[in-house]
Amino acid sequence: MAQRPRGALTETEFASPLGRRVYDLRHTCLTNWLNDGIPPAQVAEWVGNSVPVLLATYARCISGQLTDLKLRILARGDLPEVATAE
């Protein structure tokens, strides 16, 4: 059995499903931060990773931001006009 991180979990918590999958909580937190639009550089700083390491792990988990990002680009007028087929 793995050693309990000192001070991180009680014996009861460590013996529960929580203790077996503590990393899942970290993964969920980071995924939520990225999906909420927190810049990867900020998330990486908070968790002690580099941006490349963070994105190598979590880039596949980022979703739901495309509409907001397009609106932000359109608001600045930086999105090129696309010719439509008539």
HTML snippet that shows the backbone in 3Dmol.js (N, CA, C, O; Angstrom):
<script src="https://3Dmol.org/build/3Dmol-min.js"></script>
<div id="view" style="width:600px;height:400px;position:relative"></div>
<script>
const pdb = `
ATOM      1  N   MET A   1       0.840  -1.177   0.000  1.00  0.00           N
ATOM      2  CA  MET A   1       0.000   0.000   0.000  1.00  0.00           C
ATOM      3  C   MET A   1       0.890   1.247   0.000  1.00  0.00           C
ATOM      4  O   MET A   1       1.956   1.259   0.615  1.00  0.00           O
ATOM      5  N   ALA A   2       0.437   2.295  -0.697  1.00  0.00           N
ATOM      6  CA  ALA A   2       1.206   3.531  -0.793  1.00  0.00           C
ATOM      7  C   ALA A   2       1.228   4.241   0.552  1.00  0.00           C
ATOM      8  O   ALA A   2       0.325   4.082   1.374  1.00  0.00           O
ATOM      9  N   GLN A   3       2.260   5.013   0.755  1.00  0.00           N
ATOM     10  CA  GLN A   3       2.347   5.787   1.989  1.00  0.00           C
ATOM     11  C   GLN A   3       1.414   6.980   1.913  1.00  0.00           C
ATOM     12  O   GLN A   3       1.219   7.576   0.853  1.00  0.00           O
ATOM     13  N   ARG A   4       0.846   7.312   3.056  1.00  0.00           N
ATOM     14  CA  ARG A   4      -0.042   8.476   3.140  1.00  0.00           C
ATOM     15  C   ARG A   4       0.810   9.737   3.195  1.00  0.00           C
ATOM     16  O   ARG A   4       1.719   9.834   4.020  1.00  0.00           O
ATOM     17  N   PRO A   5       0.520  10.724   2.307  1.00  0.00           N
ATOM     18  CA  PRO A   5       1.262  11.984   2.380  1.00  0.00           C
ATOM     19  C   PRO A   5       1.034  12.633   3.743  1.00  0.00           C
ATOM     20  O   PRO A   5      -0.108  12.828   4.160  1.00  0.00           O
ATOM     21  N   ARG A   6       2.096  12.957   4.416  1.00  0.00           N
ATOM     22  CA  ARG A   6       2.018  13.503   5.770  1.00  0.00           C
ATOM     23  C   ARG A   6       1.219  14.807   5.776  1.00  0.00           C
ATOM     24  O   ARG A   6       1.561  15.766   5.084  1.00  0.00           O
ATOM     25  N   GLY A   7       0.154  14.822   6.566  1.00  0.00           N
ATOM     26  CA  GLY A   7      -0.653  16.029   6.720  1.00  0.00           C
ATOM     27  C   GLY A   7      -1.636  16.303   5.598  1.00  0.00           C
ATOM     28  O   GLY A   7      -2.455  17.214   5.713  1.00  0.00           O
ATOM     29  N   ALA A   8      -1.580  15.552   4.533  1.00  0.00           N
ATOM     30  CA  ALA A   8      -2.472  15.818   3.405  1.00  0.00           C
ATOM     31  C   ALA A   8      -3.845  15.212   3.630  1.00  0.00           C
ATOM     32  O   ALA A   8      -4.854  15.864   3.365  1.00  0.00           O
ATOM     33  N   LEU A   9      -3.906  13.982   4.111  1.00  0.00           N
ATOM     34  CA  LEU A   9      -5.166  13.285   4.330  1.00  0.00           C
ATOM     35  C   LEU A   9      -5.146  12.603   5.687  1.00  0.00           C
ATOM     36  O   LEU A   9      -4.095  12.193   6.180  1.00  0.00           O
ATOM     37  N   THR A  10      -6.318  12.490   6.275  1.00  0.00           N
ATOM     38  CA  THR A  10      -6.414  11.703   7.507  1.00  0.00           C
ATOM     39  C   THR A  10      -6.334  10.227   7.131  1.00  0.00           C
ATOM     40  O   THR A  10      -6.438   9.874   5.957  1.00  0.00           O
ATOM     41  N   GLU A  11      -6.150   9.372   8.127  1.00  0.00           N
ATOM     42  CA  GLU A  11      -6.118   7.925   7.862  1.00  0.00           C
ATOM     43  C   GLU A  11      -7.415   7.463   7.205  1.00  0.00           C
ATOM     44  O   GLU A  11      -7.389   6.643   6.288  1.00  0.00           O
ATOM     45  N   THR A  12      -8.553   7.989   7.673  1.00  0.00           N
ATOM     46  CA  THR A  12      -9.853   7.619   7.112  1.00  0.00           C
ATOM     47  C   THR A  12      -9.965   8.073   5.652  1.00  0.00           C
ATOM     48  O   THR A  12     -10.427   7.314   4.800  1.00  0.00           O
ATOM     49  N   GLU A  13      -9.544   9.306   5.367  1.00  0.00           N
ATOM     50  CA  GLU A  13      -9.592   9.812   3.990  1.00  0.00           C
ATOM     51  C   GLU A  13      -8.680   8.984   3.086  1.00  0.00           C
ATOM     52  O   GLU A  13      -9.039   8.639   1.960  1.00  0.00           O
ATOM     53  N   PHE A  14      -7.497   8.676   3.606  1.00  0.00           N
ATOM     54  CA  PHE A  14      -6.550   7.916   2.795  1.00  0.00           C
ATOM     55  C   PHE A  14      -7.077   6.519   2.482  1.00  0.00           C
ATOM     56  O   PHE A  14      -6.800   5.987   1.407  1.00  0.00           O
ATOM     57  N   ALA A  15      -7.828   5.917   3.397  1.00  0.00           N
ATOM     58  CA  ALA A  15      -8.387   4.582   3.195  1.00  0.00           C
ATOM     59  C   ALA A  15      -9.618   4.594   2.298  1.00  0.00           C
ATOM     60  O   ALA A  15     -10.059   3.536   1.849  1.00  0.00           O
ATOM     61  N   SER A  16     -10.183   5.770   2.028  1.00  0.00           N
ATOM     62  CA  SER A  16     -11.384   5.889   1.208  1.00  0.00           C
ATOM     63  C   SER A  16     -11.006   5.989  -0.275  1.00  0.00           C
ATOM     64  O   SER A  16      -9.824   6.089  -0.603  1.00  0.00           O
ATOM     65  N   PRO A  17     -11.997   5.964  -1.170  1.00  0.00           N
ATOM     66  CA  PRO A  17     -11.706   6.165  -2.601  1.00  0.00           C
ATOM     67  C   PRO A  17     -10.973   7.480  -2.859  1.00  0.00           C
ATOM     68  O   PRO A  17     -10.173   7.571  -3.791  1.00  0.00           O
ATOM     69  N   LEU A  18     -11.238   8.488  -2.048  1.00  0.00           N
ATOM     70  CA  LEU A  18     -10.526   9.756  -2.175  1.00  0.00           C
ATOM     71  C   LEU A  18      -9.023   9.551  -2.087  1.00  0.00           C
ATOM     72  O   LEU A  18      -8.269  10.106  -2.887  1.00  0.00           O
ATOM     73  N   GLY A  19      -8.597   8.772  -1.139  1.00  0.00           N
ATOM     74  CA  GLY A  19      -7.170   8.536  -0.947  1.00  0.00           C
ATOM     75  C   GLY A  19      -6.538   7.763  -2.083  1.00  0.00           C
ATOM     76  O   GLY A  19      -5.355   7.936  -2.377  1.00  0.00           O
ATOM     77  N   ARG A  20      -7.319   6.915  -2.721  1.00  0.00           N
ATOM     78  CA  ARG A  20      -6.778   6.142  -3.838  1.00  0.00           C
ATOM     79  C   ARG A  20      -6.609   6.983  -5.092  1.00  0.00           C
ATOM     80  O   ARG A  20      -5.779   6.663  -5.943  1.00  0.00           O
ATOM     81  N   ARG A  21      -7.377   8.046  -5.219  1.00  0.00           N
ATOM     82  CA  ARG A  21      -7.350   8.811  -6.459  1.00  0.00           C
ATOM     83  C   ARG A  21      -7.196  10.308  -6.235  1.00  0.00           C
ATOM     84  O   ARG A  21      -7.860  11.103  -6.900  1.00  0.00           O
ATOM     85  N   VAL A  22      -6.327  10.704  -5.303  1.00  0.00           N
ATOM     86  CA  VAL A  22      -6.120  12.119  -5.008  1.00  0.00           C
ATOM     87  C   VAL A  22      -5.746  12.885  -6.268  1.00  0.00           C
ATOM     88  O   VAL A  22      -6.167  14.028  -6.446  1.00  0.00           O
ATOM     89  N   TYR A  23      -4.968  12.273  -7.135  1.00  0.00           N
ATOM     90  CA  TYR A  23      -4.548  12.975  -8.358  1.00  0.00           C
ATOM     91  C   TYR A  23      -5.747  13.357  -9.215  1.00  0.00           C
ATOM     92  O   TYR A  23      -5.695  14.363  -9.922  1.00  0.00           O
ATOM     93  N   ASP A  24      -6.831  12.575  -9.168  1.00  0.00           N
ATOM     94  CA  ASP A  24      -8.030  12.924  -9.938  1.00  0.00           C
ATOM     95  C   ASP A  24      -8.572  14.290  -9.528  1.00  0.00           C
ATOM     96  O   ASP A  24      -9.068  15.040 -10.369  1.00  0.00           O
ATOM     97  N   LEU A  25      -8.480  14.614  -8.246  1.00  0.00           N
ATOM     98  CA  LEU A  25      -8.951  15.914  -7.784  1.00  0.00           C
ATOM     99  C   LEU A  25      -8.114  17.038  -8.389  1.00  0.00           C
ATOM    100  O   LEU A  25      -8.652  18.063  -8.806  1.00  0.00           O
ATOM    101  N   ARG A  26      -6.808  16.843  -8.435  1.00  0.00           N
ATOM    102  CA  ARG A  26      -5.917  17.838  -9.038  1.00  0.00           C
ATOM    103  C   ARG A  26      -6.236  17.984 -10.514  1.00  0.00           C
ATOM    104  O   ARG A  26      -6.335  19.098 -11.028  1.00  0.00           O
ATOM    105  N   HIS A  27      -6.397  16.861 -11.192  1.00  0.00           N
ATOM    106  CA  HIS A  27      -6.700  16.871 -12.618  1.00  0.00           C
ATOM    107  C   HIS A  27      -8.012  17.615 -12.887  1.00  0.00           C
ATOM    108  O   HIS A  27      -8.095  18.415 -13.820  1.00  0.00           O
ATOM    109  N   THR A  28      -9.021  17.351 -12.078  1.00  0.00           N
ATOM    110  CA  THR A  28     -10.314  18.015 -12.238  1.00  0.00           C
ATOM    111  C   THR A  28     -10.189  19.516 -12.012  1.00  0.00           C
ATOM    112  O   THR A  28     -10.762  20.309 -12.760  1.00  0.00           O
ATOM    113  N   CYS A  29      -9.454  19.903 -10.997  1.00  0.00           N
ATOM    114  CA  CYS A  29      -9.267  21.315 -10.691  1.00  0.00           C
ATOM    115  C   CYS A  29      -8.576  22.041 -11.842  1.00  0.00           C
ATOM    116  O   CYS A  29      -9.042  23.092 -12.282  1.00  0.00           O
ATOM    117  N   LEU A  30      -7.477  21.491 -12.328  1.00  0.00           N
ATOM    118  CA  LEU A  30      -6.749  22.126 -13.416  1.00  0.00           C
ATOM    119  C   LEU A  30      -7.591  22.188 -14.682  1.00  0.00           C
ATOM    120  O   LEU A  30      -7.593  23.201 -15.381  1.00  0.00           O
ATOM    121  N   THR A  31      -8.305  21.112 -14.979  1.00  0.00           N
ATOM    122  CA  THR A  31      -9.176  21.100 -16.147  1.00  0.00           C
ATOM    123  C   THR A  31     -10.251  22.177 -16.030  1.00  0.00           C
ATOM    124  O   THR A  31     -10.526  22.887 -16.997  1.00  0.00           O
ATOM    125  N   ASN A  32     -10.855  22.300 -14.860  1.00  0.00           N
ATOM    126  CA  ASN A  32     -11.877  23.333 -14.653  1.00  0.00           C
ATOM    127  C   ASN A  32     -11.301  24.729 -14.817  1.00  0.00           C
ATOM    128  O   ASN A  32     -11.917  25.578 -15.460  1.00  0.00           O
ATOM    129  N   TRP A  33     -10.126  24.980 -14.243  1.00  0.00           N
ATOM    130  CA  TRP A  33      -9.514  26.298 -14.401  1.00  0.00           C
ATOM    131  C   TRP A  33      -9.289  26.624 -15.874  1.00  0.00           C
ATOM    132  O   TRP A  33      -9.615  27.722 -16.325  1.00  0.00           O
ATOM    133  N   LEU A  34      -8.735  25.678 -16.621  1.00  0.00           N
ATOM    134  CA  LEU A  34      -8.478  25.919 -18.035  1.00  0.00           C
ATOM    135  C   LEU A  34      -9.780  26.118 -18.816  1.00  0.00           C
ATOM    136  O   LEU A  34      -9.852  26.988 -19.683  1.00  0.00           O
ATOM    137  N   ASN A  35     -10.800  25.324 -18.516  1.00  0.00           N
ATOM    138  CA  ASN A  35     -12.082  25.465 -19.197  1.00  0.00           C
ATOM    139  C   ASN A  35     -12.811  26.742 -18.800  1.00  0.00           C
ATOM    140  O   ASN A  35     -13.662  27.228 -19.545  1.00  0.00           O
ATOM    141  N   ASP A  36     -12.486  27.285 -17.643  1.00  0.00           N
ATOM    142  CA  ASP A  36     -13.081  28.556 -17.221  1.00  0.00           C
ATOM    143  C   ASP A  36     -12.345  29.753 -17.816  1.00  0.00           C
ATOM    144  O   ASP A  36     -12.701  30.899 -17.542  1.00  0.00           O
ATOM    145  N   GLY A  37     -11.328  29.495 -18.622  1.00  0.00           N
ATOM    146  CA  GLY A  37     -10.638  30.566 -19.327  1.00  0.00           C
ATOM    147  C   GLY A  37      -9.436  31.147 -18.613  1.00  0.00           C
ATOM    148  O   GLY A  37      -8.890  32.155 -19.061  1.00  0.00           O
ATOM    149  N   ILE A  38      -9.008  30.548 -17.522  1.00  0.00           N
ATOM    150  CA  ILE A  38      -7.798  31.041 -16.856  1.00  0.00           C
ATOM    151  C   ILE A  38      -6.617  30.723 -17.773  1.00  0.00           C
ATOM    152  O   ILE A  38      -6.466  29.581 -18.206  1.00  0.00           O
ATOM    153  N   PRO A  39      -5.791  31.703 -18.070  1.00  0.00           N
ATOM    154  CA  PRO A  39      -4.679  31.482 -18.991  1.00  0.00           C
ATOM    155  C   PRO A  39      -3.758  30.349 -18.532  1.00  0.00           C
ATOM    156  O   PRO A  39      -3.440  30.249 -17.347  1.00  0.00           O
ATOM    157  N   PRO A  40      -3.331  29.502 -19.464  1.00  0.00           N
ATOM    158  CA  PRO A  40      -2.444  28.393 -19.107  1.00  0.00           C
ATOM    159  C   PRO A  40      -1.194  28.824 -18.358  1.00  0.00           C
ATOM    160  O   PRO A  40      -0.725  28.094 -17.485  1.00  0.00           O
ATOM    161  N   ALA A  41      -0.643  29.989 -18.673  1.00  0.00           N
ATOM    162  CA  ALA A  41       0.554  30.450 -17.966  1.00  0.00           C
ATOM    163  C   ALA A  41       0.266  30.660 -16.485  1.00  0.00           C
ATOM    164  O   ALA A  41       1.107  30.361 -15.637  1.00  0.00           O
ATOM    165  N   GLN A  42      -0.934  31.178 -16.170  1.00  0.00           N
ATOM    166  CA  GLN A  42      -1.298  31.389 -14.770  1.00  0.00           C
ATOM    167  C   GLN A  42      -1.511  30.057 -14.060  1.00  0.00           C
ATOM    168  O   GLN A  42      -1.032  29.866 -12.942  1.00  0.00           O
ATOM    169  N   VAL A  43      -2.227  29.138 -14.701  1.00  0.00           N
ATOM    170  CA  VAL A  43      -2.464  27.826 -14.104  1.00  0.00           C
ATOM    171  C   VAL A  43      -1.128  27.118 -13.863  1.00  0.00           C
ATOM    172  O   VAL A  43      -0.911  26.541 -12.797  1.00  0.00           O
ATOM    173  N   ALA A  44      -0.246  27.164 -14.843  1.00  0.00           N
ATOM    174  CA  ALA A  44       1.065  26.520 -14.706  1.00  0.00           C
ATOM    175  C   ALA A  44       1.830  27.094 -13.517  1.00  0.00           C
ATOM    176  O   ALA A  44       2.460  26.351 -12.764  1.00  0.00           O
ATOM    177  N   GLU A  45       1.778  28.408 -13.348  1.00  0.00           N
ATOM    178  CA  GLU A  45       2.474  29.027 -12.210  1.00  0.00           C
ATOM    179  C   GLU A  45       1.877  28.554 -10.889  1.00  0.00           C
ATOM    180  O   GLU A  45       2.610  28.227  -9.956  1.00  0.00           O
ATOM    181  N   TRP A  46       0.551  28.518 -10.810  1.00  0.00           N
ATOM    182  CA  TRP A  46      -0.113  28.104  -9.568  1.00  0.00           C
ATOM    183  C   TRP A  46       0.245  26.676  -9.174  1.00  0.00           C
ATOM    184  O   TRP A  46       0.399  26.378  -7.989  1.00  0.00           O
ATOM    185  N   VAL A  47       0.379  25.785 -10.168  1.00  0.00           N
ATOM    186  CA  VAL A  47       0.583  24.364  -9.851  1.00  0.00           C
ATOM    187  C   VAL A  47       2.042  23.927  -9.947  1.00  0.00           C
ATOM    188  O   VAL A  47       2.363  22.765  -9.700  1.00  0.00           O
ATOM    189  N   GLY A  48       2.920  24.854 -10.302  1.00  0.00           N
ATOM    190  CA  GLY A  48       4.341  24.523 -10.339  1.00  0.00           C
ATOM    191  C   GLY A  48       4.768  23.714 -11.548  1.00  0.00           C
ATOM    192  O   GLY A  48       5.693  22.905 -11.466  1.00  0.00           O
ATOM    193  N   ASN A  49       4.098  23.930 -12.668  1.00  0.00           N
ATOM    194  CA  ASN A  49       4.477  23.271 -13.918  1.00  0.00           C
ATOM    195  C   ASN A  49       4.889  24.326 -14.928  1.00  0.00           C
ATOM    196  O   ASN A  49       4.629  25.515 -14.742  1.00  0.00           O
ATOM    197  N   SER A  50       5.531  23.885 -15.989  1.00  0.00           N
ATOM    198  CA  SER A  50       5.763  24.781 -17.113  1.00  0.00           C
ATOM    199  C   SER A  50       4.525  24.733 -17.999  1.00  0.00           C
ATOM    200  O   SER A  50       3.744  23.784 -17.925  1.00  0.00           O
ATOM    201  N   VAL A  51       4.342  25.745 -18.832  1.00  0.00           N
ATOM    202  CA  VAL A  51       3.203  25.759 -19.756  1.00  0.00           C
ATOM    203  C   VAL A  51       3.264  24.562 -20.708  1.00  0.00           C
ATOM    204  O   VAL A  51       2.235  23.922 -20.924  1.00  0.00           O
ATOM    205  N   PRO A  52       4.439  24.226 -21.295  1.00  0.00           N
ATOM    206  CA  PRO A  52       4.459  23.050 -22.180  1.00  0.00           C
ATOM    207  C   PRO A  52       4.036  21.754 -21.481  1.00  0.00           C
ATOM    208  O   PRO A  52       3.318  20.944 -22.067  1.00  0.00           O
ATOM    209  N   VAL A  53       4.474  21.554 -20.243  1.00  0.00           N
ATOM    210  CA  VAL A  53       4.087  20.343 -19.514  1.00  0.00           C
ATOM    211  C   VAL A  53       2.587  20.366 -19.233  1.00  0.00           C
ATOM    212  O   VAL A  53       1.908  19.354 -19.409  1.00  0.00           O
ATOM    213  N   LEU A  54       2.071  21.505 -18.801  1.00  0.00           N
ATOM    214  CA  LEU A  54       0.643  21.639 -18.519  1.00  0.00           C
ATOM    215  C   LEU A  54      -0.184  21.326 -19.765  1.00  0.00           C
ATOM    216  O   LEU A  54      -1.127  20.537 -19.705  1.00  0.00           O
ATOM    217  N   LEU A  55       0.166  21.938 -20.886  1.00  0.00           N
ATOM    218  CA  LEU A  55      -0.616  21.742 -22.097  1.00  0.00           C
ATOM    219  C   LEU A  55      -0.446  20.350 -22.694  1.00  0.00           C
ATOM    220  O   LEU A  55      -1.369  19.828 -23.320  1.00  0.00           O
ATOM    221  N   ALA A  56       0.712  19.751 -22.507  1.00  0.00           N
ATOM    222  CA  ALA A  56       0.902  18.383 -22.996  1.00  0.00           C
ATOM    223  C   ALA A  56      -0.071  17.433 -22.310  1.00  0.00           C
ATOM    224  O   ALA A  56      -0.507  16.446 -22.902  1.00  0.00           O
ATOM    225  N   THR A  57      -0.406  17.731 -21.075  1.00  0.00           N
ATOM    226  CA  THR A  57      -1.322  16.885 -20.314  1.00  0.00           C
ATOM    227  C   THR A  57      -2.775  17.295 -20.481  1.00  0.00           C
ATOM    228  O   THR A  57      -3.648  16.435 -20.594  1.00  0.00           O
ATOM    229  N   TYR A  58      -3.050  18.592 -20.499  1.00  0.00           N
ATOM    230  CA  TYR A  58      -4.429  19.072 -20.386  1.00  0.00           C
ATOM    231  C   TYR A  58      -5.018  19.663 -21.661  1.00  0.00           C
ATOM    232  O   TYR A  58      -6.210  19.969 -21.676  1.00  0.00           O
ATOM    233  N   ALA A  59      -4.256  19.837 -22.717  1.00  0.00           N
ATOM    234  CA  ALA A  59      -4.798  20.453 -23.935  1.00  0.00           C
ATOM    235  C   ALA A  59      -6.007  19.687 -24.460  1.00  0.00           C
ATOM    236  O   ALA A  59      -6.941  20.295 -24.984  1.00  0.00           O
ATOM    237  N   ARG A  60      -6.004  18.375 -24.329  1.00  0.00           N
ATOM    238  CA  ARG A  60      -7.133  17.569 -24.813  1.00  0.00           C
ATOM    239  C   ARG A  60      -8.371  17.752 -23.947  1.00  0.00           C
ATOM    240  O   ARG A  60      -9.465  17.354 -24.345  1.00  0.00           O
ATOM    241  N   CYS A  61      -8.216  18.342 -22.784  1.00  0.00           N
ATOM    242  CA  CYS A  61      -9.333  18.495 -21.848  1.00  0.00           C
ATOM    243  C   CYS A  61     -10.016  19.853 -21.961  1.00  0.00           C
ATOM    244  O   CYS A  61     -11.092  20.054 -21.398  1.00  0.00           O
ATOM    245  N   ILE A  62      -9.406  20.776 -22.675  1.00  0.00           N
ATOM    246  CA  ILE A  62      -9.968  22.115 -22.787  1.00  0.00           C
ATOM    247  C   ILE A  62     -11.100  22.088 -23.806  1.00  0.00           C
ATOM    248  O   ILE A  62     -10.911  21.672 -24.949  1.00  0.00           O
ATOM    249  N   SER A  63     -12.278  22.537 -23.378  1.00  0.00           N
ATOM    250  CA  SER A  63     -13.420  22.563 -24.287  1.00  0.00           C
ATOM    251  C   SER A  63     -14.384  23.658 -23.869  1.00  0.00           C
ATOM    252  O   SER A  63     -14.321  24.176 -22.754  1.00  0.00           O
ATOM    253  N   GLY A  64     -15.278  24.000 -24.791  1.00  0.00           N
ATOM    254  CA  GLY A  64     -16.335  24.940 -24.480  1.00  0.00           C
ATOM    255  C   GLY A  64     -15.975  26.406 -24.565  1.00  0.00           C
ATOM    256  O   GLY A  64     -16.751  27.250 -24.116  1.00  0.00           O
ATOM    257  N   GLN A  65     -14.820  26.739 -25.127  1.00  0.00           N
ATOM    258  CA  GLN A  65     -14.404  28.136 -25.174  1.00  0.00           C
ATOM    259  C   GLN A  65     -14.469  28.742 -26.575  1.00  0.00           C
ATOM    260  O   GLN A  65     -14.310  29.953 -26.724  1.00  0.00           O
ATOM    261  N   LEU A  66     -14.695  27.940 -27.584  1.00  0.00           N
ATOM    262  CA  LEU A  66     -14.578  28.421 -28.960  1.00  0.00           C
ATOM    263  C   LEU A  66     -15.530  29.569 -29.264  1.00  0.00           C
ATOM    264  O   LEU A  66     -15.117  30.553 -29.877  1.00  0.00           O
ATOM    265  N   THR A  67     -16.775  29.475 -28.861  1.00  0.00           N
ATOM    266  CA  THR A  67     -17.742  30.543 -29.144  1.00  0.00           C
ATOM    267  C   THR A  67     -17.301  31.847 -28.502  1.00  0.00           C
ATOM    268  O   THR A  67     -17.322  32.893 -29.151  1.00  0.00           O
ATOM    269  N   ASP A  68     -16.902  31.799 -27.236  1.00  0.00           N
ATOM    270  CA  ASP A  68     -16.447  33.003 -26.546  1.00  0.00           C
ATOM    271  C   ASP A  68     -15.204  33.588 -27.203  1.00  0.00           C
ATOM    272  O   ASP A  68     -15.094  34.804 -27.357  1.00  0.00           O
ATOM    273  N   LEU A  69     -14.278  32.732 -27.587  1.00  0.00           N
ATOM    274  CA  LEU A  69     -13.055  33.225 -28.229  1.00  0.00           C
ATOM    275  C   LEU A  69     -13.361  33.893 -29.560  1.00  0.00           C
ATOM    276  O   LEU A  69     -12.784  34.935 -29.872  1.00  0.00           O
ATOM    277  N   LYS A  70     -14.256  33.314 -30.349  1.00  0.00           N
ATOM    278  CA  LYS A  70     -14.644  33.931 -31.632  1.00  0.00           C
ATOM    279  C   LYS A  70     -15.286  35.293 -31.411  1.00  0.00           C
ATOM    280  O   LYS A  70     -15.001  36.244 -32.140  1.00  0.00           O
ATOM    281  N   LEU A  71     -16.151  35.388 -30.408  1.00  0.00           N
ATOM    282  CA  LEU A  71     -16.795  36.670 -30.106  1.00  0.00           C
ATOM    283  C   LEU A  71     -15.774  37.720 -29.689  1.00  0.00           C
ATOM    284  O   LEU A  71     -15.889  38.885 -30.068  1.00  0.00           O
ATOM    285  N   ARG A  72     -14.781  37.314 -28.913  1.00  0.00           N
ATOM    286  CA  ARG A  72     -13.731  38.252 -28.499  1.00  0.00           C
ATOM    287  C   ARG A  72     -12.933  38.744 -29.702  1.00  0.00           C
ATOM    288  O   ARG A  72     -12.586  39.922 -29.783  1.00  0.00           O
ATOM    289  N   ILE A  73     -12.642  37.839 -30.634  1.00  0.00           N
ATOM    290  CA  ILE A  73     -11.902  38.223 -31.838  1.00  0.00           C
ATOM    291  C   ILE A  73     -12.754  39.156 -32.694  1.00  0.00           C
ATOM    292  O   ILE A  73     -12.261  40.176 -33.175  1.00  0.00           O
ATOM    293  N   LEU A  74     -14.022  38.818 -32.886  1.00  0.00           N
ATOM    294  CA  LEU A  74     -14.923  39.658 -33.688  1.00  0.00           C
ATOM    295  C   LEU A  74     -15.071  41.049 -33.079  1.00  0.00           C
ATOM    296  O   LEU A  74     -15.124  42.039 -33.809  1.00  0.00           O
ATOM    297  N   ALA A  75     -15.137  41.136 -31.768  1.00  0.00           N
ATOM    298  CA  ALA A  75     -15.292  42.423 -31.087  1.00  0.00           C
ATOM    299  C   ALA A  75     -14.118  43.351 -31.361  1.00  0.00           C
ATOM    300  O   ALA A  75     -14.282  44.570 -31.384  1.00  0.00           O
ATOM    301  N   ARG A  76     -12.953  42.789 -31.567  1.00  0.00           N
ATOM    302  CA  ARG A  76     -11.762  43.596 -31.867  1.00  0.00           C
ATOM    303  C   ARG A  76     -11.640  43.886 -33.350  1.00  0.00           C
ATOM    304  O   ARG A  76     -10.855  44.743 -33.755  1.00  0.00           O
ATOM    305  N   GLY A  77     -12.405  43.183 -34.159  1.00  0.00           N
ATOM    306  CA  GLY A  77     -12.333  43.393 -35.599  1.00  0.00           C
ATOM    307  C   GLY A  77     -11.130  42.744 -36.245  1.00  0.00           C
ATOM    308  O   GLY A  77     -10.764  43.107 -37.363  1.00  0.00           O
ATOM    309  N   ASP A  78     -10.504  41.791 -35.572  1.00  0.00           N
ATOM    310  CA  ASP A  78      -9.294  41.163 -36.098  1.00  0.00           C
ATOM    311  C   ASP A  78      -9.561  39.904 -36.915  1.00  0.00           C
ATOM    312  O   ASP A  78      -8.628  39.319 -37.465  1.00  0.00           O
ATOM    313  N   LEU A  79     -10.819  39.479 -37.001  1.00  0.00           N
ATOM    314  CA  LEU A  79     -11.124  38.256 -37.731  1.00  0.00           C
ATOM    315  C   LEU A  79     -11.338  38.604 -39.201  1.00  0.00           C
ATOM    316  O   LEU A  79     -12.186  39.440 -39.515  1.00  0.00           O
ATOM    317  N   PRO A  80     -10.592  37.985 -40.101  1.00  0.00           N
ATOM    318  CA  PRO A  80     -10.724  38.322 -41.527  1.00  0.00           C
ATOM    319  C   PRO A  80     -12.085  37.885 -42.058  1.00  0.00           C
ATOM    320  O   PRO A  80     -12.677  36.909 -41.597  1.00  0.00           O
ATOM    321  N   GLU A  81     -12.556  38.642 -43.041  1.00  0.00           N
ATOM    322  CA  GLU A  81     -13.805  38.280 -43.720  1.00  0.00           C
ATOM    323  C   GLU A  81     -13.573  37.022 -44.549  1.00  0.00           C
ATOM    324  O   GLU A  81     -12.530  36.875 -45.185  1.00  0.00           O
ATOM    325  N   VAL A  82     -14.528  36.134 -44.540  1.00  0.00           N
ATOM    326  CA  VAL A  82     -14.433  34.908 -45.296  1.00  0.00           C
ATOM    327  C   VAL A  82     -15.449  34.970 -46.427  1.00  0.00           C
ATOM    328  O   VAL A  82     -16.633  35.222 -46.202  1.00  0.00           O
ATOM    329  N   ALA A  83     -14.972  34.738 -47.648  1.00  0.00           N
ATOM    330  CA  ALA A  83     -15.880  34.766 -48.803  1.00  0.00           C
ATOM    331  C   ALA A  83     -16.846  33.598 -48.693  1.00  0.00           C
ATOM    332  O   ALA A  83     -16.452  32.481 -48.357  1.00  0.00           O
ATOM    333  N   THR A  84     -18.114  33.864 -48.980  1.00  0.00           N
ATOM    334  CA  THR A  84     -19.113  32.810 -48.959  1.00  0.00           C
ATOM    335  C   THR A  84     -19.455  32.400 -50.378  1.00  0.00           C
ATOM    336  O   THR A  84     -19.492  33.241 -51.276  1.00  0.00           O
ATOM    337  N   ALA A  85     -19.702  31.129 -50.587  1.00  0.00           N
ATOM    338  CA  ALA A  85     -20.092  30.635 -51.896  1.00  0.00           C
ATOM    339  C   ALA A  85     -21.543  31.014 -52.147  1.00  0.00           C
ATOM    340  O   ALA A  85     -22.408  30.767 -51.306  1.00  0.00           O
ATOM    341  N   GLU A  86     -21.809  31.611 -53.299  1.00  0.00           N
ATOM    342  CA  GLU A  86     -23.175  32.006 -53.624  1.00  0.00           C
ATOM    343  C   GLU A  86     -23.697  31.203 -54.757  1.00  0.00           C
ATOM    344  O   GLU A  86     -24.838  31.395 -55.176  1.00  0.00           O
TER     345      GLU A  86
END
`;
const viewer = $3Dmol.createViewer("view");
viewer.addModel(pdb, "pdb");
viewer.setStyle({}, {cartoon: {color: "spectrum"}});
viewer.zoomTo();
viewer.render();
</script>
